[in-house]
Every structure is written in C-alpha cells, then in structure tokens.
C-alpha cells in the first residue's frame, strides 16, 4: 500500500466507494473552506511546529508503549503490549485531533467549537482545546450518555463548555451528532463543527486520521526500540474508528496483521450491538457513505454497547475500504468479555481502562492464546475513570 496516505482519500473525499460529502447545499461552501484551510495549514511549517509544541508541552506526548507482563503470563501465548493513550492529557486519544481542530479554527478566525460526544472523551478534549485557544465550546450529548458518563459532563462544564442534552430518539451518540449538525447549520459563519472521529463528510475522515497518526508513528518506533522488531498483530477498538486508524496508519506497509474490535453488546439481535462492520451494509449517514447498521426501511438502526463511545451505527469510510481490501480484519467482543478484561486489567496491571479500550484488551487476550507465541500491540485508547459509576452500579467490583 505504498503512497496510500497521499492518495487516500481522493479529491472528493472517497476511500474507494466510501466517504464523500453528502451535505445540504448551504454547507457546501463552509466545508470547502474547511478543506482549503486544512490543506494550507497541514503543509505549513509554522502550524506543524506549533502542533508539535502543544503535543510535547501540553499533552505530554509521546505516550509510552507498555509491556503488560502479568496479563501476558495469565493468558499465555503471545506477549501483549499497550500503547498508553490513557496517559495523553484528558485521558484519551481524542485530544490529538481536538488540538489540531482548535488550531484550524483559530486559523480560520472562528469563535466557537461545536461537537457531539458519546462517552464524553471527545467533549472533554474539545472543551480543553477551546479553553486553551480562548474559544467558546458547545457539546451535544445524549441524555442516556449524560447519565452514564457524569464525571465527563462535570469536566466539560468546569472547562467552560455548554453541554446540550439531546432528548430525542435513543438519546445516545447518533442523536447527538444529529443535534450538533443542526446547531452548526444555524451558525456556521462563526463556528466550526469538530467531528469526534474519522466519520462525517469530507474532509473530516482524513483530517482526523492525520491528526491521530501520531499514535501509530510513535508506537511503531517505540515498539521496535523496545523489542528490535515489529509486532505480529496490531489491534484497537472500533466505533467511529479514530483511535484505530491512528494506530493502523503507521503499519499499512508492514507485514503485520491488524484487527478492528467491534462491540457485540448483548448479542447478535438488531438493537443489541453496534458491530457495524460485521453486520452492516452500505448506506449513508451524517453526510458520508459507509457500512451501516440499518432497519427494514434502510434507516440507521438502533444500536447498543456498554461503551458509550462505540454505540454508533456507522463506521469511518477508511475502515470500510480497508475491510474490503482485506487489509484489516474486523472482529467482535461482547459486553461480558469486555467487562472481564476491564477487571483483569485493573487488578493485574494497575490500569483502569476505558470500556471502549477494554474491548481491545479482551480480544488481545483471546488472540494471544490462539497465536501461542509472538507479540500483540493494542491501543489502550483511554482511561476508565469516566465509566466507574456505570460499572459499579451494573457490574459491581468484579468479585
């Protein structure tokens, strides 16, 4: 896949047949302006220098790669390593693209950042970026997720953001995106919509990927430095897919197996999971074409996951393309398996992972046994502080 990153997406924002920009006519000009501005700053040495300085002195990058020795011994087989994005400032990978989007907004002269959030990590990261750059911030969040992720709601408000509860539909991530888009439509001259993953209309799938590439670039170099070779397998959880594509992008030219781990939730019945790549088919949602979980009328289907950041009926268009190209294999982990990994990681490594990340740990534990030897590198995309109230209420302390 040589020169892949320079050729994908094409000028219209397509990764093969996925992606694009299916947006209302009134948004065509604002999105074209965002594309033009991004193309300018992404090739500007002063912008790149400023972003590097922010990553080092504000975010605390690079985050380390960590050998999970006790879990590796427990499960047997391949050795498991974590890329510790939970140690990135604000506790997840989301700040990587939010600081970039904040810089973009500053360059464009915008006054407000608007976004959706599911688990709240993107909302916290964007509120952090807004505070850093002196901008207003408006975060749309479903009422169900507000109840599940109350610590992150408090953090957003402390950082100065306005949190807008979304009360229609399932009151989760899909509806939050709908609401944020509507708010942006009303005020696109003064604001910028900062999408929280590698989804949405062009240029956001590419823009967010490029800002998240730092995860994979660091991890690849660190892993070789630690072990003298590349990992045998690389994996990450996939909802929209930003943490995963950030890691995967650095290994596309290598002979490394890659796995995207989806949430199977409570089972295979419609509405009981969010395993889009496994059970979805081509469709359009929120301005882009992707694999999509759909009801009998072709509308986005109800979805569920214990991890609020994974309960989205679509997936980033680049993931869809890489699935069709058979470069990445997409697999599933259910709630029970994710919770088991959550407690094992907490007890045996002293790391409380986000429920999203716990899906990746759970599959790594399965895969390690199957592989019998070799190494696995996974993206521990966030920390689990945000999930504690929900976990304890529903699962206790795992005893």
C-alpha positions in Angstrom: 0.0 0.0 0.0 2.8 2.4 -0.9 1.9 6.1 -1.1 -1.5 5.1 0.3 -1.8 8.0 2.7 -1.2 10.5 -0.1 -3.7 9.0 -2.5 -6.5 8.2 0.0 -9.0 9.8 0.1 -9.3 11.2 -3.4 -10.2 14.9 -4.0 -13.9 14.2 -3.5 -13.2 12.5 -0.2 -13.7 8.9 -1.2 -11.9 5.9 0.0 -12.8 3.6 -2.9 -16.6 3.8 -2.8 -16.9 5.0 0.8 -16.8 8.5 2.2 -17.7 11.6 0.2 -19.7 14.6 1.3 -23.5 14.2 1.1 -24.4 17.5 2.7 -27.1 20.3 2.3 -26.3 22.9 -0.3 -25.8 25.6 2.3 -22.9 23.6 3.9 -21.0 23.0 0.7 -19.2 26.4 0.9 -18.3 26.1 4.6 -17.0 22.6 4.2 -15.0 23.7 1.1 -13.5 26.4 3.2 -12.6 23.9 5.9 -10.9 21.7 3.3 -8.9 24.6 1.8 -7.8 25.9 5.2 -6.7 22.4 6.3 -4.8 21.9 3.1 -2.9 25.1 3.8 -2.1 24.6 7.4 -1.2 20.9 7.1 1.6 21.9 4.8 2.7 24.9 6.9 5.9 24.5 8.9 4.7 27.1 11.5 1.5 25.2 12.1 3.3 21.9 12.3 5.8 23.4 14.8 3.0 24.8 16.9 1.2 21.5 17.0 4.4 19.6 17.9 5.0 22.1 20.7 1.4 21.6 22.0 1.8 17.8 21.9 5.0 17.9 23.9 4.4 20.6 26.4 0.7 20.5 26.9 -0.5 17.0 26.0 2.5 15.2 27.4 3.4 13.3 24.3 4.9 10.9 23.4 2.8 8.5 25.4 4.6 5.2 26.2 4.3 1.7 25.0 3.9 -0.6 28.0 4.5 -4.4 28.3 1.5 -5.9 30.0 3.6 -8.7 31.6 1.1 -10.0 34.2 -1.8 -10.3 31.7 0.5 -11.9 29.2 1.5 -14.5 31.7 -2.1 -15.0 32.8 -3.4 -15.8 29.3 -0.3 -17.5 27.9 0.8 -17.4 24.2 1.7 -14.1 22.6 3.0 -11.2 24.6 0.7 -8.2 24.9 1.7 -4.5 24.8 -0.4 -1.4 25.3 0.0 2.0 23.6 -0.9 4.1 26.6 -3.2 6.8 25.2 -4.9 6.8 28.6 -1.8 8.9 29.6 -2.4 11.5 27.0 -3.8 14.7 28.6 -7.5 14.5 29.3 -7.2 10.7 29.5 -7.7 9.5 25.9 -6.6 9.8 22.3 -9.3 12.4 21.5 -7.1 15.4 22.3 -4.8 14.5 19.4 -7.3 15.8 16.9 -9.1 18.3 19.1 -6.0 20.4 19.5 -5.5 20.2 15.7 -9.1 21.2 15.1 -8.7 24.1 17.6 -5.6 25.3 15.7 -7.6 25.1 12.5 -10.5 27.1 14.0 -8.0 29.7 15.2 -6.5 29.9 11.6 -10.0 30.4 10.1 -11.0 33.1 12.6 -13.8 31.1 14.1 -15.2 31.9 17.6 -16.9 28.7 18.6 -16.2 24.9 18.5 -19.3 22.7 18.2 -19.3 18.9 18.5 -21.1 15.8 19.6 -19.8 13.3 22.2 -20.8 9.8 23.3 -18.5 8.6 26.1 -17.6 12.3 26.8 -13.9 11.9 26.0 -14.2 13.9 22.7 -16.3 16.5 24.6 -13.8 16.9 27.3 -10.9 17.1 24.8 -12.7 19.7 22.7 -13.6 21.7 25.8 -9.9 21.6 26.8 -8.9 22.8 23.3 -11.4 25.6 23.5 -10.1 26.7 26.9 -6.5 26.5 25.6 -7.3 28.7 22.5 -9.8 31.0 24.2 -12.8 29.9 22.1 -16.4 29.1 23.0 -17.5 25.5 23.1 -20.8 23.7 22.7 -21.1 20.0 23.2 -24.2 17.9 22.3 -24.6 14.7 24.3 -27.5 12.2 24.5 -29.3 12.1 27.9 -28.5 8.3 28.2 -24.8 9.1 27.9 -25.0 12.1 30.2 -26.3 9.7 32.9 -23.7 7.1 32.2 -20.7 9.4 31.9 -21.5 12.1 34.6 -17.8 12.7 35.5 -17.0 13.8 32.0 -20.1 16.0 31.9 -18.8 17.8 35.0 -15.3 18.1 33.4 -16.8 19.7 30.3 -18.7 22.2 32.3 -15.7 23.0 34.5 -13.7 23.7 31.4 -16.3 26.3 30.3 -18.3 24.3 27.7 -22.0 24.4 27.3 -23.4 20.9 27.4 -26.6 20.5 25.3 -28.7 17.4 26.4 -30.2 15.5 23.4 -33.6 14.1 24.3 -34.9 12.6 21.0 -34.6 9.0 19.7 -32.3 6.7 21.7 -30.7 9.7 23.3 -27.2 8.4 22.5 -24.3 9.2 20.1 -26.2 9.1 16.7 -28.8 11.6 18.0 -26.0 13.8 19.5 -24.4 14.0 16.0 -27.8 15.0 14.5 -28.2 17.7 17.1 -24.7 19.1 16.7 -25.1 19.2 12.9 -28.3 21.2 13.3 -26.6 23.7 15.6 -23.7 24.1 13.2 -26.2 24.8 10.3 -27.5 27.7 12.2 -24.2 29.3 12.9 -21.5 28.1 10.5 -20.1 31.6 9.9 -18.9 32.0 13.4 -18.3 28.3 14.4 -16.6 25.1 13.2 -18.0 21.6 13.6 -15.3 19.5 15.1 -16.3 15.9 14.4 -15.1 13.5 17.0 -14.0 10.6 14.9 -12.9 9.6 11.3 -16.6 9.9 10.2 -18.7 12.6 8.7 -18.4 14.5 5.4 -15.1 15.1 3.7 -12.5 16.4 4.9 -13.1 15.1 8.4 -12.3 11.4 7.9 -8.9 12.3 6.5 -8.3 15.3 8.8 -9.0 13.4 12.0 -6.9 10.4 10.7 -3.9 12.7 10.0 -4.1 14.3 13.5 -4.3 10.8 15.1 -1.4 9.3 13.0 0.9 10.5 15.8 -0.3 7.4 17.8 0.8 4.9 15.2 4.1 6.8 14.3 5.1 6.8 18.0 4.0 3.3 18.7 5.8 1.8 15.7 9.1 3.4 16.6 8.7 2.7 20.3 7.9 -1.0 19.7 10.9 -1.5 17.5 13.1 0.3 20.1 11.8 -2.0 22.9 11.9 -5.3 21.1 14.0 -4.9 17.9 11.2 -5.9 15.6 7.6 -5.1 14.6 4.6 -6.6 16.5 3.0 -9.6 14.9 -0.5 -8.2 15.4 -1.9 -4.7 16.0 -5.4 -4.1 17.2 -7.8 -1.4 18.5 -11.5 -1.0 19.3 -13.6 0.5 16.6 -16.7 2.6 16.9 -16.3 5.6 14.6 -12.7 4.4 14.3 -10.3 7.3 15.2 -8.1 5.6 17.7 -7.9 2.5 15.5 -7.0 4.3 12.2 -4.4 6.4 14.2 -2.6 3.2 15.2 -3.2 1.3 12.0 -2.0 4.0 9.6 1.6 3.5 10.6 1.6 -0.2 9.9 -0.2 -0.3 6.5 3.0 -1.0 4.6 4.2 -3.7 7.0 3.5 -7.4 7.1 1.6 -7.0 10.3 -1.9 -8.5 11.0 -4.4 -5.8 12.0 -7.7 -6.3 13.8 -10.5 -3.8 14.5 -12.6 -4.8 17.5 -16.3 -4.1 17.4 -18.9 -4.2 20.3 -21.2 -7.2 20.1 -23.0 -5.8 23.2 -25.7 -8.2 24.5 -25.9 -10.4 21.4 -26.5 -10.6 17.6 -30.1 -9.4 17.5 -30.7 -6.0 16.0 -30.5 -3.2 18.6 -28.4 -5.4 21.0 -25.0 -4.5 19.5 -23.0 -1.9 17.5 -21.0 -4.3 15.3 -21.3 -2.3 12.1 -18.5 -3.9 10.0 -19.8 -7.4 10.9 -23.5 -6.9 10.3 -23.9 -3.7 8.4 -24.3 -3.0 4.7 -23.6 0.1 2.5 -25.6 3.2 3.4 -25.3 6.9 4.1 -25.3 8.6 7.5 -24.3 12.1 8.6 -23.1 13.1 5.2 -20.9 10.1 4.2 -21.2 6.6 2.8 -20.0 3.6 4.9 -21.0 0.2 6.3 -24.2 1.0 8.3 -26.5 -0.9 10.6 -29.9 -0.4 9.0 -33.5 -1.2 9.8 -36.0 -2.7 7.3 -36.6 0.8 5.9 -32.9 1.5 5.3 -32.7 4.0 8.1 -29.9 3.8 10.8 -30.9 1.0 13.2 -30.9 1.3 17.0 -27.6 0.3 18.5 -26.2 -0.6 21.9 -22.9 -1.1 23.7 -21.8 -0.8 27.3 -19.2 1.5 25.9 -20.8 4.8 25.0 -18.0 5.7 22.6 -18.8 2.6 20.5 -22.6 2.8 20.1 -22.7 4.3 16.6 -24.5 2.6 13.7 -21.8 3.6 11.1 -18.0 3.4 10.9 -15.3 5.6 9.3 -15.2 5.2 5.5 -11.5 4.4 5.5 -12.2 1.3 7.7 -14.8 0.2 5.2 -12.3 0.5 2.4 -9.6 -1.4 4.3 -12.1 -4.1 5.2 -13.0 -4.6 1.5 -9.3 -4.7 0.7 -8.8 -7.4 3.3 -6.0 -5.4 4.9 -7.8 -5.2 8.3 -10.0 -7.9 9.9 -12.9 -6.8 12.0 -13.9 -9.0 14.9 -16.4 -8.7 17.9 -16.3 -8.7 21.7 -19.4 -8.7 23.8 -20.2 -6.8 27.0 -19.4 -9.7 29.3 -16.0 -10.2 27.7 -15.2 -6.5 27.7 -16.1 -6.3 31.4 -13.9 -9.3 32.2 -11.0 -7.6 30.5 -11.8 -4.4 32.3 -11.5 -6.0 35.8 -8.5 -8.2 34.8 -6.5 -5.1 33.5 -7.4 -3.1 36.6 -6.4 -5.9 39.1 -3.3 -7.2 37.3 -1.8 -4.2 35.6 -2.9 -1.3 37.9 -4.5 0.3 34.8 -8.3 1.0 34.8 -9.1 1.1 31.0 -12.0 2.8 29.3 -14.8 0.4 28.5 -14.0 1.1 24.8 -10.4 0.1 25.3 -11.4 -3.0 27.3 -12.9 -4.4 24.1 -9.4 -4.3 22.6 -7.8 -5.9 25.6 -10.4 -8.7 25.6 -9.7 -9.6 22.0 -5.9 -9.4 22.6 -6.4 -11.9 25.4 -8.3 -14.3 23.0 -5.8 -13.7 20.2 -2.7 -14.3 22.4 -3.9 -17.8 23.3 -4.6 -18.6 19.6 -1.2 -17.3 18.4 0.7 -19.2 21.1 3.8 -17.0 20.6 4.8 -13.6 19.1 3.6 -10.2 20.1 0.4 -8.1 20.1 0.3 -4.3 20.2 -3.1 -2.7 21.1 -4.2 0.8 21.5 -5.3 1.4 25.1 -7.3 4.4 23.8 -8.5 5.9 27.1 -8.8 5.5 30.9 -11.8 4.3 32.7 -12.5 7.0 35.3 -15.5 8.1 33.3 -17.0 4.6 33.5 -16.7 3.9 37.2 -20.2 4.9 38.3 -21.8 2.9 35.5 -19.5 -0.2 36.0 -20.0 -0.3 39.8 -23.8 0.1 39.5 -24.2 -2.6 36.9 -21.3 -5.0 37.5 -20.1 -4.3 41.0 -16.3 -4.7 41.6 -15.9 -7.8 39.5 -15.6 -10.1 42.5 
